[in-house]
Every structure is written in C-alpha cells, then in structure tokens.
C-alpha cells in the first residue's frame, strides 16, 4: 500500500484532534493531563534541534555565498519584503476592523483586570541582536543572536580560505545530520499535532468563543485574505509559482504553526518544507527563514490592527485616520519585536494600544480567546516567511523549478 504523504498524515492528526477535542470540552482537565504530554514531547523534540539546525545551516549558507556583497543584497531584499508585507497586513486588519466592527455592542466585563507585561523598546531590540556571549545565545535559543554569530563565522570562513575548510566541513556535516534528525522527528508529527490540538479545542468550548465570535471571524478572514491575496500574488509575480503548489508545499509548516502557535518551534519544518517541497536553496532558506521566524509577523500585525479597532469600539472611541496610521507604524515595529512563541503578540499589543492612547483594559477581553487567534496569526506568520524565501530565492536564481510538490 502506498504510504500517505506527511502532509496528509499531519492533516489527519489535526482534524482528528479537533473532533476528539470537541468531546473533551466538558472535561478539559482530562485532555490536558492525559493527551497534552504527547504533544509536549513533540514540541521538545522539535525545539531540541532548532539551535544546531539554524547555526550549522546558516554558517554553511553564509560561507557558500562566498561574497559579502551578495549576502548584504539578500539581507536588504529580505528586510524590504518583510516590512512591506507586514505593513500591508496591519492595513488590511484595520480595513476589516472598520468594515466589520467587531467591538460594536460589546461592553467591558466588570471584573476585567489587566496584568500588563512590559514590551521591550525598539532600541533594546535592535542592540540585542549582537550577542555578547554566543554560547549564551545558543543556550537561550536566541535566534537573532545566533543568526548574527553564524553569519560572522560563515563570512570569516570564506575570508580565511584553505584553513577554514575543516570548520566548514564540520558545520556542513552537522547541518546534514540536523536535517536527518528533523526528518526522523517528523514521523511523529501526526501524533504530536493531534495531542497538541486536543487540549486547545477542549479548553475553548462554545461558551468561551461565542461572545467574541466577531473578532475571531475578523482575524481569521483577514489572515485568509492576506494569504490568498498577498502571498499568491508575490509567489506568482516573482517566482512564476502556481499559488496552489505554494500552499501545498507550505502546508506541513502551516499546520505545525497552527497547532503549536509558535513560529520558532515551526522553524525546522518551515525549512524542510521550503527546501524539499518548494525548491528554495539551502543558503537562502537558512538565512531568510530563521530571520523571518523572529522578525516577520504578518498575522500578528494584522491581529493587532483588528484588536486596536476592537478595543476602540468597545470603549466607544473613534480613531482618526492619522491615529490609524500610527497603528500601522507601531504594529509593524511591534511585530518585529514579537518573539516567535505563543502569546507574544498579546504582550506587544499593549505597545500598539498605548501608541494611540487606547485603554489597556481591552486586553483582558482579548486574553480569554488569544490562543485561538494565535493559531491563525502564527500560521500566517510562518506562511509569510516561506513566501519570502521563495521570492528571495527566485530573484537570486536560487529556486529549483523542477520540484514537484508531494
Ligand atoms: N505566536 C506568534 C508566533 O510565534 C507570535 C504572536 O503571539 O503573535 O509567530
């Protein structure tokens, strides 16, 4: 019998997980005690491989470019793509928020309390990308710092020449081994995805979701539109890639992002999907994707646009056009500073609300359903990263076109 593709197997795990989760809505505790550990096992396995994978593949990627100018060009393209698509995403979120009025008719519950964690400032974020101790960066799995360190090693290997070869061979071998470990872990993905989604569905029954259905629909619709309009157009325009092929190729990573709500934890799968299914070269994907998992968050930005309007509507505040433009700017910056872990976008939402003087109490309402919104926005965050890798690879002549997506 022909074995089902990994995409199909993960999809089956996801759908079964949603169905089984519905049966547990009356006893979410049982789901989290007995089923969640199998999901956590999967997350731990994936997280185990992130640091060696990113470090080794990026060192090899940077060294094989063999030219600092090319690396700089790729960097600028990547950043431009990330910033523009993110700004578009917030704008789309604001437009939908204005049309669909998700906060109209809602009132603040009396017991609404906020515990606001402090969002890091932009300068802190920028300075923080250079590691003062690369080993600590690896211990903390700080992706931006690892990227900077890996690029330095890669460039230096090229400059050193012959003497750098043994280190390059070491990282090359480590990268191959890391890819193999990812492939082994992915065999467990369908069960992992199933076990991750069951407790989430169980904990978010109709009683939790229904009152805020309008916000949920607005965010999900926005995410679908952003993917359908922006990514389809970009991969077609720059890479002449059929959008269906693109989404099929990105599907394992999209499902993984949806269930884990973490761009970082999805990174090994995004890299595999973009290389194996879409034909992006290792040197591009190993640079564009780790960077994207950390700074490119289109879904998060879109969500922040919708939520800012939602909060304004709940409090009966009219936002002027110029205030909404401030939101575009702050949400774009905030999404760069958002870590690729569950719930990080909610913390950064404080920054966006504060930028236009909206009451932070609004966050208490969103908090109750944030996980459900997080699943959609993380899925879009990761899809945006993968689309970015396709676009940059195509413009650098580093896209293999004969790949047929499974
Ligand atoms: N969970 C999102 C991510 O990992 C970040 C967020 O909370 O918006 O991409």
Boltz pocket constraint, residues with backbone or C-beta under 6 A from the ligand:
constraints:
  - pocket:
      binder: B
      contacts: [[A, 261], [A, 262], [A, 263], [A, 264], [A, 293], [A, 297], [A, 300], [A, 338], [A, 339], [A, 340], [A, 341], [A, 342], [A, 343], [A, 344], [A, 345], [A, 346], [A, 374], [A, 377], [A, 378], [A, 381]]
      max_distance: 6.0
